[in-house]
Amino acid sequence: MANMAQAIRMALHYGEKNLAVKDIFGQDVGAPLGGVFTATQGLENSWNTPLDERGIISMAMGIAMTGERCVAEIQFVDYIFNTIDLLKIAGNTLWCTNGGFPLPMVIMSPVGAGIRGSVYHSHSFDAWASRLPGWKVVMPSNPLDAYGLLLSAIQDPNPVLFLKPKALMRVRGDDLIPGEPEDEKELKAMIDAPIGDRTSWKPRWPKVEGYMVPIGQGKITRAGEQVTLVSYGRHLLLCNQVADELKEEGYSVEVIDLRSIYPYDWQMIKTSVEKTGRVVFVNEDTEVTNFAEHLVYRVVQELFYSLLARPLVVAGKNVPGIGLHPNLEDASVPQKHEIAEAVRSVVAEVP
């Protein structure tokens, strides 16, 4: 099974061959590195830019305004904050030009903690991204969804922010990407560049096929009756583990992988909460002005009379940064025991 970095690489290769992607660029995106997480190794149309995030975003906007499709990468989402004004302009260009200039551009960026990256390599961007009108924003939790969401993003006429969880880039999935070999060692030999001299290396791409995960469509990863647990990205995996472990204690937890931050699958959330009467939202962005707070607001406004307990948010601590020591990082972002405690708490409430 492919890991997420390999899945992204195969999706970009498919995009080059079948979806008219002519430019894939960013800092260290081209040869020889192929991206800091190796997600762009071996691609025909990948090239390196200077260390200039504003230049990368501006270049993507210019290419997209000509009608060409491109994928640009900001090496870590921690470095994207100095481009907020450009992201805003990219998001409102179609509206400001009365439909004259769609921007079919994808911005990829690794997001979140989990790699012991300390202050400058552990930021989340969920809440900021959700406030960018005109953008679609996705965050996969597994390689197959990363492949399908990236292909959907490439084909979308709107700018799409593809947030890839740093902690999941080397995690393998449970499902084969259509066309990939079943043997993970065979896949590695085909598309992973060797360590050392890569000047003569070329990938042998598997015959991957088109596979789309519609943007805005969530997925129920665990069915349950007592409480709804909503997450995305790397914390979705923790939510699945919590649901499985609490099942042994007699709890019935429904887990929703939102997959898209915007547009998000409100109908899936609504149907589940109307069934369970309880909901907990989980993500690692900081707890103040967290994206999940908007979801709680909407749940209370539209589903108040279906609720059996107050909605809860389990989120990252509101601290200036995440420390390098593992204990500091673990204390800053949600852990499994905190999610389980929140689930037990809302189930214990008596209406």
Secondary structure, DSSP 4 states (H G I P E B T S, - for coil): --BHHHHHHHHHHHHHHHS-EEEEEETT-STTT-STTSTTTT-TTEEE--S-HHHHHHHHHHHHHTT-EEEEE-SSGGG-GGGHHHHHHHHHHHHHTTTS----EEEEEEESSSS---TTS----HHHHHT-TT-EEE--SSHHHHHHHHHHHHH-SS-EEEEEEGGGTT-B-SSPPTT--S-HHHHHHHHSPPSS--TT--------------TT--EEEE--SSEEEEE-THHHHHHHHHHHHHHTTT--EEEEE--EEES--HHHHHHHHHHHS-EEEEEEEESTT-HHHHHHHHHHHHHGGG-SS--EEEEE---SS--SSHHHHHHHS--HHHHHHHHHHHHH---
